[in-house]
Amino acid sequence: MFKCPGMAERFPDETTQQRTYRAFETLAAGNDASIDLAQAALLIASIEYPDLDMTYYLNQLDALARRVRMLLELPGEELPAQPDPLPTLHAINHVLFAEEHFHGNQADYMNAENSFFNCVLEQRTGIPITLSLLYIEVARRVGLQIDGIGLPYHFMVRCRLPEHLIYIDPFEEGIFLSEEECRERIRTMTGHTTEGKSKLHAHWFTPVSARQFLYRMLNNLKQVYLRNDDYVRGLTISNLMVILMPRIASERKDRGLIHLQLKHYARALHDLMAYLELAPKARDRYEILNQVKSIRLIMSMLN
């Protein structure tokens, strides 16, 4: 079976990275509805795997969807106007989890490969958001709309049935949950067992946009790198996050601090000044101003 090669031996050069940045910028420039999540996820993976064959992995998704269609006895390649949701969900679960054995990577959750969609497809394991992406993309190919739901601590998906909404957890091999069961999970994860002790926000159950989906996916990966003090890789992911959401102040600050760790003083100064401009009332404004003064002092000493 394919094994994603060790990261240290294949990190791409700056020219290759710039090519990926331009492609990602083109993809992110359209409206949200036009963003192809699978292609975007594979572009993210190409930062780490520059020789990645995107068509090969998109074909894998197509093949999985064809098997779902066969179980549902859907003729031809045309998508039905509205497939029967519940039988379709059962068919997706059977193909992905019973036959292909996709599963959550409990044993090595913080491995960066869990966030690379090519590795998820090859190794049949991942984290909640990448397995949710798999579920969304296979469902889309059989005509069923599945929404991503960014619950705290755990990403899931949701489908609208004729009578009610059903939540699906691809990390737990596609188990079905009600909204109340999801709420109980949140209470358990936050250490609270009663409604009064844990404030549950309605927006947690609102479907995420394509940009929000990708931003959360990138943030997971960035946190893995920064936790390991891998600032070089963390910077490549932060660059993608700024491309995707250029007006998010916190990301400009994060990228500036990563540049500072890498002693890219001019770039750090640029990003931290952008942060102060985007968030003029930030609580850490004076702390960042002191960072700016220190960077300017270092730069003057280097000249």
MARVO-357861 format. One record per residue (C-alpha): residue number from 1; chain; residue in three letters; z, y, x. Coordinates in nm, 4 decimals, padded with zeros to 6 digits, always signed. Layout:
+-----+-------+------+----------+----------+----------+
:  nr : kette : rest :       zz :       yy :       xx :
+-----+-------+------+----------+----------+----------+
: NUM :     A :  ala :        Z :        Y :        X :
...
+-----+-------+------+----------+----------+----------+
This chain:
+-----+-------+------+----------+----------+----------+
:  nr : kette : rest :       zz :       yy :       xx :
+-----+-------+------+----------+----------+----------+
:   1 :     A :  met : +00.0000 : +00.0000 : +00.0000 :
:   2 :     A :  phe : -00.0699 : +00.3558 : +00.1088 :
:   3 :     A :  lys : +00.2178 : +00.5301 : +00.2815 :
:   4 :     A :  cys : +00.2160 : +00.9067 : +00.3220 :
:   5 :     A :  pro : +00.2045 : +00.9655 : +00.6998 :
:   6 :     A :  gly : +00.4981 : +01.1242 : +00.8793 :
:   7 :     A :  met : +00.5030 : +01.4981 : +00.8288 :
:   8 :     A :  ala : +00.5560 : +01.5998 : +01.1899 :
:   9 :     A :  glu : +00.2259 : +01.4533 : +01.3070 :
:  10 :     A :  arg : -00.0098 : +01.6185 : +01.0650 :
:  11 :     A :  phe : +00.0975 : +01.9740 : +00.9782 :
:  12 :     A :  pro : -00.2255 : +02.1737 : +00.9402 :
:  13 :     A :  asp : -00.3246 : +02.4704 : +01.1523 :
:  14 :     A :  glu : -00.3240 : +02.8283 : +01.0260 :
:  15 :     A :  thr : -00.6955 : +02.8320 : +00.9458 :
:  16 :     A :  thr : -00.6591 : +02.5287 : +00.7212 :
:  17 :     A :  gln : -00.3549 : +02.6851 : +00.5559 :
:  18 :     A :  gln : -00.5443 : +03.0056 : +00.4863 :
:  19 :     A :  arg : -00.8207 : +02.8067 : +00.3184 :
:  20 :     A :  thr : -00.5625 : +02.6459 : +00.0894 :
:  21 :     A :  tyr : -00.4020 : +02.9835 : +00.0155 :
:  22 :     A :  arg : -00.7397 : +03.1273 : -00.0888 :
:  23 :     A :  ala : -00.8120 : +02.8312 : -00.3153 :
:  24 :     A :  phe : -00.4661 : +02.8562 : -00.4710 :
:  25 :     A :  glu : -00.5093 : +03.2304 : -00.5217 :
:  26 :     A :  thr : -00.8391 : +03.1702 : -00.7021 :
:  27 :     A :  leu : -00.6757 : +02.9107 : -00.9253 :
:  28 :     A :  ala : -00.3789 : +03.1382 : -01.0026 :
:  29 :     A :  ala : -00.6003 : +03.4385 : -01.0767 :
:  30 :     A :  gly : -00.7098 : +03.3052 : -01.4165 :
:  31 :     A :  asn : -00.5082 : +03.3163 : -01.7348 :
:  32 :     A :  asp : -00.2281 : +03.0662 : -01.7728 :
:  33 :     A :  ala : -00.4158 : +02.8392 : -02.0126 :
:  34 :     A :  ser : -00.6986 : +02.7952 : -01.7629 :
:  35 :     A :  ile : -00.4774 : +02.6623 : -01.4826 :
:  36 :     A :  asp : -00.5378 : +02.2932 : -01.4177 :
:  37 :     A :  leu : -00.1932 : +02.1611 : -01.3261 :
:  38 :     A :  ala : -00.3182 : +01.8456 : -01.1553 :
:  39 :     A :  gln : -00.5608 : +02.0376 : -00.9344 :
:  40 :     A :  ala : -00.2942 : +02.2958 : -00.8543 :
:  41 :     A :  ala : -00.0435 : +02.0252 : -00.7609 :
:  42 :     A :  leu : -00.2958 : +01.8589 : -00.5328 :
:  43 :     A :  leu : -00.3725 : +02.1943 : -00.3701 :
:  44 :     A :  ile : -00.0018 : +02.2307 : -00.2978 :
:  45 :     A :  ala : -00.0055 : +01.8848 : -00.1415 :
:  46 :     A :  ser : -00.3047 : +01.9810 : +00.0740 :
:  47 :     A :  ile : -00.0807 : +02.2223 : +00.2647 :
:  48 :     A :  glu : +00.0860 : +01.9105 : +00.4048 :
:  49 :     A :  tyr : -00.2136 : +01.6751 : +00.3764 :
:  50 :     A :  pro : -00.5212 : +01.8777 : +00.4805 :
:  51 :     A :  asp : -00.7570 : +01.5795 : +00.4500 :
:  52 :     A :  leu : -00.6498 : +01.5039 : +00.0933 :
:  53 :     A :  asp : -00.9389 : +01.3952 : -00.1306 :
:  54 :     A :  met : -00.8650 : +01.5693 : -00.4602 :
:  55 :     A :  thr : -01.1380 : +01.3858 : -00.6507 :
:  56 :     A :  tyr : -00.9888 : +01.0498 : -00.5557 :
:  57 :     A :  tyr : -00.6549 : +01.1353 : -00.7155 :
:  58 :     A :  leu : -00.8069 : +01.2976 : -01.0240 :
:  59 :     A :  asn : -01.0042 : +00.9757 : -01.0709 :
:  60 :     A :  gln : -00.6763 : +00.7828 : -01.0600 :
:  61 :     A :  leu : -00.5497 : +00.9916 : -01.3526 :
:  62 :     A :  asp : -00.8738 : +00.9252 : -01.5405 :
:  63 :     A :  ala : -00.8370 : +00.5508 : -01.4804 :
:  64 :     A :  leu : -00.4788 : +00.5501 : -01.6105 :
:  65 :     A :  ala : -00.5921 : +00.7352 : -01.9221 :
:  66 :     A :  arg : -00.8744 : +00.4843 : -01.9812 :
:  67 :     A :  arg : -00.6196 : +00.2038 : -01.9839 :
:  68 :     A :  val : -00.4126 : +00.3913 : -02.2418 :
:  69 :     A :  arg : -00.7267 : +00.4326 : -02.4534 :
:  70 :     A :  met : -00.7943 : +00.0596 : -02.4279 :
:  71 :     A :  leu : -00.4456 : -00.0191 : -02.5586 :
:  72 :     A :  leu : -00.5024 : +00.2206 : -02.8475 :
:  73 :     A :  glu : -00.8528 : +00.0780 : -02.9027 :
:  74 :     A :  leu : -01.0063 : +00.4245 : -02.8859 :
:  75 :     A :  pro : -01.3867 : +00.3918 : -02.8619 :
:  76 :     A :  gly : -01.6085 : +00.5812 : -02.6196 :
:  77 :     A :  glu : -01.5091 : +00.8759 : -02.4024 :
:  78 :     A :  glu : -01.4719 : +01.1392 : -02.6734 :
:  79 :     A :  leu : -01.1156 : +01.2466 : -02.7393 :
:  80 :     A :  pro : -00.9905 : +01.1940 : -03.0938 :
:  81 :     A :  ala : -00.9271 : +01.5150 : -03.2861 :
:  82 :     A :  gln : -00.5584 : +01.4252 : -03.3104 :
:  83 :     A :  pro : -00.4398 : +01.0864 : -03.1828 :
:  84 :     A :  asp : -00.1415 : +00.9326 : -03.3591 :
:  85 :     A :  pro : +00.1399 : +01.0626 : -03.1331 :
:  86 :     A :  leu : +00.3984 : +00.7845 : -03.1429 :
:  87 :     A :  pro : +00.1634 : +00.4892 : -03.0710 :
:  88 :     A :  thr : +00.0044 : +00.7022 : -02.7980 :
:  89 :     A :  leu : +00.3420 : +00.7667 : -02.6360 :
:  90 :     A :  his : +00.4225 : +00.3942 : -02.6436 :
:  91 :     A :  ala : +00.0846 : +00.3167 : -02.4852 :
:  92 :     A :  ile : +00.1378 : +00.5753 : -02.2103 :
:  93 :     A :  asn : +00.4829 : +00.4322 : -02.1412 :
:  94 :     A :  his : +00.3434 : +00.0805 : -02.1231 :
:  95 :     A :  val : +00.0711 : +00.1714 : -01.8728 :
:  96 :     A :  leu : +00.2787 : +00.4014 : -01.6528 :
:  97 :     A :  phe : +00.6119 : +00.2214 : -01.6508 :
:  98 :     A :  ala : +00.5644 : -00.1418 : -01.7590 :
:  99 :     A :  glu : +00.2350 : -00.2033 : -01.5776 :
: 100 :     A :  glu : +00.2238 : +00.0509 : -01.2938 :
: 101 :     A :  his : +00.6012 : +00.0718 : -01.2384 :
: 102 :     A :  phe : +00.6237 : +00.4473 : -01.1904 :
: 103 :     A :  his : +00.9908 : +00.5375 : -01.1572 :
: 104 :     A :  gly : +01.2311 : +00.8058 : -01.0460 :
: 105 :     A :  asn : +01.3182 : +00.8053 : -00.6779 :
: 106 :     A :  gln : +01.6951 : +00.7740 : -00.7096 :
: 107 :     A :  ala : +01.7406 : +00.6348 : -00.3581 :
: 108 :     A :  asp : +01.5624 : +00.9163 : -00.1706 :
: 109 :     A :  tyr : +01.5576 : +01.2031 : -00.4192 :
: 110 :     A :  met : +01.5420 : +01.4858 : -00.1611 :
: 111 :     A :  asn : +01.2411 : +01.3467 : +00.0249 :
: 112 :     A :  ala : +00.9654 : +01.6105 : +00.0276 :
: 113 :     A :  glu : +00.7072 : +01.3435 : -00.0565 :
: 114 :     A :  asn : +00.8504 : +01.3301 : -00.4101 :
: 115 :     A :  ser : +00.7045 : +01.6773 : -00.4640 :
: 116 :     A :  phe : +00.3545 : +01.5909 : -00.3405 :
: 117 :     A :  phe : +00.1425 : +01.4647 : -00.6282 :
: 118 :     A :  asn : -00.0787 : +01.2474 : -00.4070 :
: 119 :     A :  cys : +00.2311 : +01.0642 : -00.2769 :
: 120 :     A :  val : +00.3656 : +01.0223 : -00.6308 :
: 121 :     A :  leu : +00.0392 : +00.8595 : -00.7379 :
: 122 :     A :  glu : +00.0297 : +00.6342 : -00.4329 :
: 123 :     A :  gln : +00.3949 : +00.5344 : -00.4055 :
: 124 :     A :  arg : +00.4635 : +00.5211 : -00.7832 :
: 125 :     A :  thr : +00.7806 : +00.7274 : -00.7460 :
: 126 :     A :  gly : +00.8833 : +01.0901 : -00.7669 :
: 127 :     A :  ile : +01.1252 : +01.3460 : -00.9071 :
: 128 :     A :  pro : +01.1445 : +01.4578 : -01.2720 :
: 129 :     A :  ile : +00.8903 : +01.7392 : -01.2484 :
: 130 :     A :  thr : +00.6190 : +01.5424 : -01.0648 :
: 131 :     A :  leu : +00.6582 : +01.2421 : -01.2944 :
: 132 :     A :  ser : +00.6451 : +01.4839 : -01.5889 :
: 133 :     A :  leu : +00.3191 : +01.6205 : -01.4488 :
: 134 :     A :  leu : +00.1813 : +01.2666 : -01.4373 :
: 135 :     A :  tyr : +00.2807 : +01.2128 : -01.8012 :
: 136 :     A :  ile : +00.1290 : +01.5441 : -01.9138 :
: 137 :     A :  glu : -00.2002 : +01.4797 : -01.7356 :
: 138 :     A :  val : -00.2467 : +01.1239 : -01.8611 :
: 139 :     A :  ala : -00.1611 : +01.2338 : -02.2168 :
: 140 :     A :  arg : -00.4062 : +01.5247 : -02.1966 :
: 141 :     A :  arg : -00.6827 : +01.2842 : -02.1028 :
: 142 :     A :  val : -00.6289 : +01.0882 : -02.4236 :
: 143 :     A :  gly : -00.6105 : +01.3999 : -02.6409 :
: 144 :     A :  leu : -00.2338 : +01.4352 : -02.6800 :
: 145 :     A :  gln : -00.0592 : +01.7606 : -02.5973 :
: 146 :     A :  ile : +00.2632 : +01.7173 : -02.4042 :
: 147 :     A :  asp : +00.4744 : +02.0205 : -02.3091 :
: 148 :     A :  gly : +00.6897 : +02.0572 : -02.0012 :
: 149 :     A :  ile : +01.0528 : +02.1422 : -02.0752 :
: 150 :     A :  gly : +01.2553 : +02.2958 : -01.7922 :
: 151 :     A :  leu : +01.6067 : +02.1860 : -01.8782 :
: 152 :     A :  pro : +01.8787 : +02.2726 : -01.6269 :
: 153 :     A :  tyr : +01.9052 : +02.0131 : -01.3498 :
: 154 :     A :  his : +01.6371 : +01.7927 : -01.5034 :
: 155 :     A :  phe : +01.2744 : +01.8490 : -01.6033 :
: 156 :     A :  met : +01.1409 : +01.6582 : -01.9046 :
: 157 :     A :  val : +00.8492 : +01.6640 : -02.1468 :
: 158 :     A :  arg : +00.8202 : +01.7034 : -02.5230 :
: 159 :     A :  cys : +00.5796 : +01.5941 : -02.7939 :
: 160 :     A :  arg : +00.5506 : +01.7178 : -03.1501 :
: 161 :     A :  leu : +00.5555 : +01.4381 : -03.4065 :
: 162 :     A :  pro : +00.4676 : +01.4980 : -03.7728 :
: 163 :     A :  glu : +00.8334 : +01.5129 : -03.8760 :
: 164 :     A :  his : +01.0177 : +01.6238 : -03.5643 :
: 165 :     A :  leu : +01.0110 : +01.6870 : -03.1894 :
: 166 :     A :  ile : +01.0654 : +01.4046 : -02.9442 :
: 167 :     A :  tyr : +01.1709 : +01.4484 : -02.5808 :
: 168 :     A :  ile : +01.0568 : +01.2052 : -02.3127 :
: 169 :     A :  asp : +01.2136 : +01.1507 : -01.9708 :
: 170 :     A :  pro : +00.9499 : +01.0209 : -01.7261 :
: 171 :     A :  phe : +01.2138 : +00.9985 : -01.4526 :
: 172 :     A :  glu : +01.3902 : +00.7368 : -01.6652 :
: 173 :     A :  glu : +01.0725 : +00.5398 : -01.7394 :
: 174 :     A :  gly : +00.9793 : +00.7314 : -02.0520 :
: 175 :     A :  ile : +01.2908 : +00.6964 : -02.2653 :
: 176 :     A :  phe : +01.2797 : +00.8924 : -02.5930 :
: 177 :     A :  leu : +01.5524 : +01.1465 : -02.6715 :
: 178 :     A :  ser : +01.6362 : +01.3838 : -02.9539 :
: 179 :     A :  glu : +01.7222 : +01.7481 : -02.8857 :
: 180 :     A :  glu : +02.0895 : +01.6743 : -02.9488 :
: 181 :     A :  glu : +02.0809 : +01.3921 : -02.6943 :
: 182 :     A :  cys : +01.9273 : +01.6355 : -02.4440 :
: 183 :     A :  arg : +02.2056 : +01.8827 : -02.5189 :
: 184 :     A :  glu : +02.4649 : +01.6138 : -02.4610 :
: 185 :     A :  arg : +02.3032 : +01.5347 : -02.1265 :
: 186 :     A :  ile : +02.3317 : +01.9003 : -02.0244 :
: 187 :     A :  arg : +02.6985 : +01.9055 : -02.1215 :
: 188 :     A :  thr : +02.7580 : +01.5944 : -01.9120 :
: 189 :     A :  met : +02.5702 : +01.7360 : -01.6116 :
: 190 :     A :  thr : +02.7651 : +02.0623 : -01.6249 :
: 191 :     A :  gly : +03.0941 : +01.8792 : -01.6593 :
: 192 :     A :  his : +03.1611 : +01.9942 : -02.0145 :
: 193 :     A :  thr : +03.1897 : +01.7602 : -02.3080 :
: 194 :     A :  thr : +03.2254 : +02.0035 : -02.5972 :
: 195 :     A :  glu : +02.9920 : +02.2653 : -02.7369 :
: 196 :     A :  gly : +03.2469 : +02.5401 : -02.6983 :
: 197 :     A :  lys : +03.2875 : +02.4903 : -02.3252 :
: 198 :     A :  ser : +02.9200 : +02.4859 : -02.2339 :
: 199 :     A :  lys : +02.6820 : +02.7594 : -02.3432 :
: 200 :     A :  leu : +02.3453 : +02.6069 : -02.4248 :
: 201 :     A :  his : +02.0515 : +02.8454 : -02.4282 :
: 202 :     A :  ala : +01.7666 : +02.8055 : -02.6761 :
: 203 :     A :  his : +01.5089 : +02.9113 : -02.4154 :
: 204 :     A :  trp : +01.5826 : +02.5942 : -02.2176 :
: 205 :     A :  phe : +01.3975 : +02.4056 : -02.4905 :
: 206 :     A :  thr : +01.0939 : +02.6360 : -02.4873 :
: 207 :     A :  pro : +00.7820 : +02.4839 : -02.3253 :
: 208 :     A :  val : +00.7190 : +02.6249 : -01.9788 :
: 209 :     A :  ser : +00.3920 : +02.7946 : -01.8902 :
: 210 :     A :  ala : +00.1621 : +02.6516 : -01.6245 :
: 211 :     A :  arg : +00.2781 : +02.9173 : -01.3778 :
: 212 :     A :  gln : +00.6432 : +02.8459 : -01.4508 :
: 213 :     A :  phe : +00.5760 : +02.4752 : -01.4057 :
: 214 :     A :  leu : +00.4157 : +02.5260 : -01.0643 :
: 215 :     A :  tyr : +00.6782 : +02.7774 : -00.9558 :
: 216 :     A :  arg : +00.9572 : +02.5306 : -01.0307 :
: 217 :     A :  met : +00.7682 : +02.2582 : -00.8492 :
: 218 :     A :  leu : +00.7216 : +02.4811 : -00.5433 :
: 219 :     A :  asn : +01.0832 : +02.5938 : -00.5495 :
: 220 :     A :  asn : +01.2032 : +02.2328 : -00.5403 :
: 221 :     A :  leu : +00.9931 : +02.1745 : -00.2307 :
: 222 :     A :  lys : +01.1005 : +02.4978 : -00.0647 :
: 223 :     A :  gln : +01.4678 : +02.4091 : -00.1128 :
: 224 :     A :  val : +01.4109 : +02.0696 : +00.0520 :
: 225 :     A :  tyr : +01.2617 : +02.2377 : +00.3583 :
: 226 :     A :  leu : +01.5232 : +02.5124 : +00.3849 :
: 227 :     A :  arg : +01.8050 : +02.2611 : +00.3448 :
: 228 :     A :  asn : +01.6623 : +02.0916 : +00.6562 :
: 229 :     A :  asp : +01.6144 : +02.4259 : +00.8378 :
: 230 :     A :  asp : +01.2392 : +02.3630 : +00.8397 :
: 231 :     A :  tyr : +01.1424 : +02.7293 : +00.8165 :
: 232 :     A :  val : +00.7816 : +02.6756 : +00.9215 :
: 233 :     A :  arg : +00.7114 : +02.4533 : +00.6218 :
: 234 :     A :  gly : +00.9392 : +02.6586 : +00.4011 :
: 235 :     A :  leu : +00.7233 : +02.9618 : +00.4781 :
: 236 :     A :  thr : +00.4021 : +02.7899 : +00.3652 :
: 237 :     A :  ile : +00.5615 : +02.7093 : +00.0299 :
: 238 :     A :  ser : +00.7082 : +03.0579 : -00.0052 :
: 239 :     A :  asn : +00.3597 : +03.1984 : +00.0584 :
: 240 :     A :  leu : +00.2260 : +02.9939 : -00.2339 :
: 241 :     A :  met : +00.5118 : +03.1138 : -00.4548 :
: 242 :     A :  val : +00.4316 : +03.4776 : -00.3784 :
: 243 :     A :  ile : +00.0634 : +03.4134 : -00.4516 :
: 244 :     A :  leu : +00.1579 : +03.2542 : -00.7833 :
: 245 :     A :  met : +00.4227 : +03.5083 : -00.8916 :
: 246 :     A :  pro : +00.3746 : +03.8235 : -00.6793 :
: 247 :     A :  arg : +00.6133 : +04.0365 : -00.8875 :
: 248 :     A :  ile : +00.9181 : +03.8125 : -00.8538 :
: 249 :     A :  ala : +01.1491 : +04.0160 : -00.6322 :
: 250 :     A :  ser : +01.3729 : +03.7298 : -00.5217 :
: 251 :     A :  glu : +01.0800 : +03.5449 : -00.3702 :
: 252 :     A :  arg : +00.9858 : +03.8453 : -00.1584 :
: 253 :     A :  lys : +01.3426 : +03.8532 : -00.0297 :
: 254 :     A :  asp : +01.3445 : +03.4788 : +00.0392 :
: 255 :     A :  arg : +01.0159 : +03.4981 : +00.2273 :
: 256 :     A :  gly : +01.1403 : +03.7977 : +00.4238 :
: 257 :     A :  leu : +01.4508 : +03.6067 : +00.5318 :
: 258 :     A :  ile : +01.2379 : +03.3068 : +00.6302 :
: 259 :     A :  his : +01.0191 : +03.5377 : +00.8415 :
: 260 :     A :  leu : +01.3369 : +03.6721 : +00.9987 :
: 261 :     A :  gln : +01.4487 : +03.3194 : +01.0921 :
: 262 :     A :  leu : +01.1097 : +03.2685 : +01.2559 :
: 263 :     A :  lys : +01.1379 : +03.6069 : +01.4345 :
: 264 :     A :  his : +00.8358 : +03.7464 : +01.2494 :
: 265 :     A :  tyr : +01.0019 : +04.0865 : +01.2429 :
: 266 :     A :  ala : +00.7179 : +04.2999 : +01.1066 :
: 267 :     A :  arg : +00.6488 : +04.0540 : +00.8246 :
: 268 :     A :  ala : +01.0196 : +04.0245 : +00.7479 :
: 269 :     A :  leu : +01.0461 : +04.4026 : +00.7259 :
: 270 :     A :  his : +00.7438 : +04.4209 : +00.4958 :
: 271 :     A :  asp : +00.8819 : +04.1615 : +00.2542 :
: 272 :     A :  leu : +01.2355 : +04.2994 : +00.2469 :
: 273 :     A :  met : +01.1026 : +04.6488 : +00.1751 :
: 274 :     A :  ala : +00.8888 : +04.5011 : -00.1037 :
: 275 :     A :  tyr : +01.2017 : +04.3359 : -00.2442 :
: 276 :     A :  leu : +01.3875 : +04.6682 : -00.2515 :
: 277 :     A :  glu : +01.0922 : +04.8293 : -00.4267 :
: 278 :     A :  leu : +01.0646 : +04.5528 : -00.6865 :
: 279 :     A :  ala : +01.4422 : +04.5372 : -00.7438 :
: 280 :     A :  pro : +01.5775 : +04.8899 : -00.6842 :
: 281 :     A :  lys : +01.9101 : +04.8067 : -00.8539 :
: 282 :     A :  ala : +01.9641 : +04.4714 : -00.6835 :
: 283 :     A :  arg : +02.3289 : +04.3841 : -00.6235 :
: 284 :     A :  asp : +02.2572 : +04.3051 : -00.2601 :
: 285 :     A :  arg : +02.0612 : +04.6266 : -00.2020 :
: 286 :     A :  tyr : +02.2956 : +04.7600 : +00.0681 :
: 287 :     A :  glu : +02.3105 : +04.4250 : +00.2411 :
: 288 :     A :  ile : +01.9312 : +04.4137 : +00.2572 :
: 289 :     A :  leu : +01.9172 : +04.7764 : +00.3748 :
: 290 :     A :  asn : +02.1431 : +04.6761 : +00.6639 :
: 291 :     A :  gln : +01.9064 : +04.3859 : +00.7399 :
: 292 :     A :  val : +01.6175 : +04.6343 : +00.7417 :
: 293 :     A :  lys : +01.8022 : +04.8611 : +00.9869 :
: 294 :     A :  ser : +01.8744 : +04.5670 : +01.2152 :
: 295 :     A :  ile : +01.5102 : +04.4547 : +01.2089 :
: 296 :     A :  arg : +01.3887 : +04.8058 : +01.2917 :
: 297 :     A :  leu : +01.6331 : +04.8207 : +01.5814 :
: 298 :     A :  ile : +01.5107 : +04.4852 : +01.7153 :
: 299 :     A :  met : +01.1474 : +04.5959 : +01.6805 :
: 300 :     A :  ser : +01.2160 : +04.9203 : +01.8676 :
: 301 :     A :  met : +01.3778 : +04.7284 : +02.1508 :
: 302 :     A :  leu : +01.0776 : +04.4935 : +02.1734 :
: 303 :     A :  asn : +00.8276 : +04.7808 : +02.2043 :
+-----+-------+------+----------+----------+----------+
